[in-house]
Amino acid sequence: MSDSWTDFVSADPWFRPEPARIEQALAFLRDELASSNEVAAQDGEAVTFFFSPSGGLAARCPRCGAELSEEAIVDWLNSDGDAASGFRLAPRAMACCGAPVSLNALTSEPRFAFARFGLRVRNPSWKFSETLPSHGPVEEMVRDLAWVRADGAEWRARHERWSADVCAGEREIAARLASILGCEVVIVYGHL
């Protein structure tokens, strides 16, 4: 069985909220979930790399838009730090345009981020997604799986609308978390 997760990560890699704010944010997340395997805070001295292991590493220079190879990103990660001691996020001159850029400033898709603080929701089922206007109740989506083979294009279109609404809902949750935590929050999706 696969796992998916949604990480809500401080946009400032060095930011760490007060413990009371972390508890408030965790309580807020638990209240927004219909179910989940886990809701946890990661808060430490070391800067951690938040990413999706199954998504690959794709990034562009934020200044000129040049694409970096996955090999170049991995080499940069290895030279900047590691999971045990954290990442320094030291700027380096980009080969494409010479601009000084840190790993955290790269434009990445799927999104990755670096932070000392983040909140992880594993296998989330959000309350707002139970009755999305673009798709109806989750039970309807499950029932629709029965006719996927009969009309895959229509089902894919409905699923894409549903996914867009889930992303919009998660962006709203990120905005509320930013208010609670006192920092800008970015979303990193993971799947394994």
C-alpha positions in Angstrom: 0.0 0.0 0.0 1.3 3.5 -0.8 1.4 6.5 1.4 0.8 10.1 0.5 1.3 13.1 2.6 0.9 16.9 2.6 3.6 18.9 4.3 2.9 22.5 5.3 6.3 24.0 5.6 7.6 27.4 6.7 8.7 29.4 3.6 11.6 30.8 5.7 13.9 27.8 6.1 15.2 29.2 9.5 11.9 30.0 11.1 10.7 28.1 14.2 7.3 29.0 15.7 6.7 29.1 19.4 5.5 25.8 20.9 2.1 27.1 21.8 1.6 28.1 18.1 2.6 24.6 17.0 0.1 23.0 19.3 -2.6 25.4 18.0 -1.7 24.5 14.4 -1.8 20.8 15.1 -5.2 21.1 16.7 -6.5 23.2 13.7 -5.3 20.5 11.3 -6.8 17.7 13.3 -10.1 19.6 13.3 -10.0 20.0 9.5 -9.4 16.3 8.8 -12.1 13.7 8.4 -9.4 11.1 8.9 -5.6 10.7 8.7 -3.0 8.2 9.7 -0.8 10.9 11.3 -0.6 14.6 12.0 2.9 15.6 13.3 5.2 18.6 13.6 8.8 18.5 12.6 10.7 21.1 14.5 14.5 21.0 14.9 17.8 22.8 14.7 18.7 21.3 11.3 17.2 22.5 8.0 15.4 19.5 6.5 14.6 18.7 2.9 10.9 18.2 2.2 10.1 16.5 -1.1 8.3 13.6 -2.8 10.5 10.6 -3.3 8.4 9.4 -6.2 8.2 12.8 -7.9 11.7 13.1 -9.1 13.7 16.3 -8.8 13.0 19.0 -11.3 13.9 22.6 -10.9 14.6 25.8 -12.7 16.8 28.8 -12.1 14.6 31.5 -10.5 16.4 34.3 -12.4 16.6 33.0 -16.0 14.4 29.9 -16.0 17.0 27.5 -17.2 16.3 23.9 -16.3 18.6 22.0 -14.0 19.2 18.3 -14.5 18.2 15.9 -11.7 21.9 14.9 -11.5 22.9 18.6 -10.9 20.3 19.0 -8.2 21.4 15.8 -6.4 25.1 16.8 -6.6 24.1 20.2 -5.2 22.1 18.6 -2.4 25.1 16.3 -1.5 27.5 19.2 -1.4 25.2 21.5 0.6 24.4 19.1 3.5 22.6 15.9 4.4 19.6 14.5 6.4 21.6 14.1 9.6 23.3 17.5 9.9 20.9 19.5 7.8 21.4 21.8 4.8 23.3 25.1 4.8 21.5 26.6 1.8 24.6 28.5 0.8 24.1 30.5 -2.4 26.2 29.4 -5.4 26.6 31.0 -8.9 24.3 29.4 -11.4 26.0 27.9 -14.4 23.2 29.3 -16.7 23.4 33.0 -15.8 25.8 33.5 -12.9 23.1 34.6 -10.4 23.7 33.7 -6.8 21.0 31.2 -5.8 20.4 28.8 -2.9 18.7 25.4 -3.1 15.6 26.9 -1.4 15.3 29.6 -4.1 15.0 27.1 -7.0 11.7 26.9 -8.8 10.7 23.3 -8.4 7.9 21.1 -9.8 6.9 19.0 -8.0 7.5 21.4 -5.2 10.3 20.8 -2.7 11.4 23.0 0.2 13.9 23.3 3.0 12.9 24.2 6.5 13.6 23.7 10.2 9.8 23.5 10.8 7.0 21.7 9.0 3.7 20.0 9.7 3.0 16.6 8.0 -0.4 15.1 7.4 -0.1 11.5 6.3 -2.8 10.0 4.1 -5.2 13.0 4.6 -8.9 13.0 4.1 -10.0 16.6 4.5 -13.5 17.4 5.7 -13.9 20.0 2.9 -13.3 17.3 0.2 -16.3 15.2 1.3 -18.7 17.4 -0.7 -16.8 19.3 -3.3 -19.0 21.1 -5.8 -17.0 19.9 -8.8 -17.4 16.2 -7.9 -20.0 15.7 -5.2 -19.6 13.4 -2.2 -16.6 11.0 -2.1 -19.0 8.1 -2.3 -20.0 9.4 -5.7 -16.4 9.4 -6.8 -16.0 5.8 -5.6 -19.1 4.8 -7.5 -17.8 6.6 -10.6 -14.8 4.3 -10.6 -17.2 1.6 -11.8 -17.6 3.4 -15.2 -14.0 4.5 -15.6 -13.4 2.0 -18.4 -16.7 2.9 -20.1 -15.9 6.7 -20.3 -12.4 7.3 -19.0 -12.1 10.8 -20.6 -15.2 12.1 -18.7 -14.0 10.6 -15.4 -10.5 12.0 -15.8 -12.0 15.5 -16.4 -14.2 15.2 -13.3 -11.2 13.9 -11.3 -9.0 16.8 -12.5 -11.7 19.3 -11.3 -12.0 17.5 -8.0 -8.2 17.6 -7.6 -8.1 21.3 -8.4 -10.7 21.9 -5.7 -8.7 19.8 -3.2 -5.6 21.9 -4.0 -7.6 25.1 -3.5 -8.9 23.8 -0.1 -5.4 22.9 1.0 -4.2 26.4 -0.1 -6.9 27.8 2.2 -5.7 25.6 5.1 -2.1 26.8 4.4 -3.3 30.4 4.6 -5.0 29.7 8.0 -1.9 27.9 9.2 0.3 30.9 8.2 -1.9 33.1 10.4 -1.7 30.7 13.4 2.1 30.1 13.0 3.1 33.7 12.1 5.0 32.7 8.9 4.3 32.1 5.2 3.5 28.5 4.5 4.2 26.5 1.4 2.7 23.1 0.5 4.8 20.1 -0.5 3.0 17.0 -1.6 4.6 13.6 -1.2 3.8 10.1 -2.4 5.7 6.8 -1.9 
